[in-house]
């Protein structure tokens, strides 16, 4: 499915998710206002509201009345592809194993 096949609100959702995936948007970053997003994407404010509602439902953003919408801290986990998530888990496991190995080596140096 190409971007042209998506509804306008779906293109906004995909763009925000892509920006999170690429690190351009991070946890607690504030999104532009509805009006600014509507101008940027060339759509009606209602279309932006629909996109924001979907992003909230998917757990990518949270909103505060009168303050705006913000990227969730956990958004990268929501938008990451399964391969990236598996790599992240492996990196965490390797880091844990490295730490354990360093402790074992340090304790054997003390005994030796």
N, C-alpha and C positions, 0 to 999 in steps of 0.2 A: 504494500500500500504506500503510495507516494503522498507527499504533503498536499498535493492538489486533490487527493481523494478524501482528505479529512475535512470535517466541518470546521469553520473558523474557530470555535471555542476549543476544539480538539488540537488545532495547531498551536494555540496559546499554551495549553496543557503540556503538549510535547516539547515546546520550546523551553518552558520553565524547567521541566524535568531534565532536558538536555543541559541546560545551564548549571543545574545542580550536579549532574554527572560529571561535567567538565571542570567543576570547581569554581565557576564564575559566581555562583550563588552558594552561600554556606549557611549553616545553622544560625538562626536569629537575624539574618539579613532581612531588611524591610523591602517589600516589593513596592514599585511605584503605585500611585493612586489609581483607582479605576479609570478616571478620566485620562491620566497619562498613558495607561496601558491601552485604552481604547484608541487614543491618537496614534500611538506607536504601531499598533496592529491594523489600524484603519477599519475598526469595527465599532459597533454600538456598545455603550456601557453595559447593556444587558448581556451581551455576548461575553464580555470580560467577567461579569458576575457569575455566569454559568461555568466558565473555566475555573474561577476561584472556588466555586462550590465543589467542582470535581476534584480539584487539588486538595481541598480540605478533606473530602471523603477518602481520598487515597492516602492521606496522612503526610502529604508533602508540605503543606502550609498550615498555619493556624492564624486566626484573626482575632483582633481586639476591637470592639465597637469604638469608633471614633479615633483609633490609633493606626489602623491599617492591618495589612496581612504580612506575615513573616514566614520565613523558611524554618521548618522544624529541624531541630538538632539531628533527628534520626532520618532526615529526608534522603541522605545518600544511601542508606540501607534500603529505602523504599524504591528508589529509582535505579539502583545498581543492577546490572545484569547478573544472572546466576554465576557466570564464570568469574566476574570480578568479585562477587561475594565469596566464592570458594577460594580465590587467591588471597583475599583478605584474611579468611580463617586460617589458611595455611601459614601466612606471614605471622599471625598471632601465635600459632603453635610453635613455629620455629623460634620466635623470640622467647617464648617460655622455656623451650628446651635449651636454648643458648644460656639463659640465665641460670637454669639448674646445673648445667655443665660447668659454668664458671664457678658456682658455689662449691660443687664437688671438687674441682681442681684446687680451689683455694683451701678447702678443708684438708685435702691430702697433702698440700704443701706444708701446712702447719704441723701435720703429723710426721712428715718425712724428715 
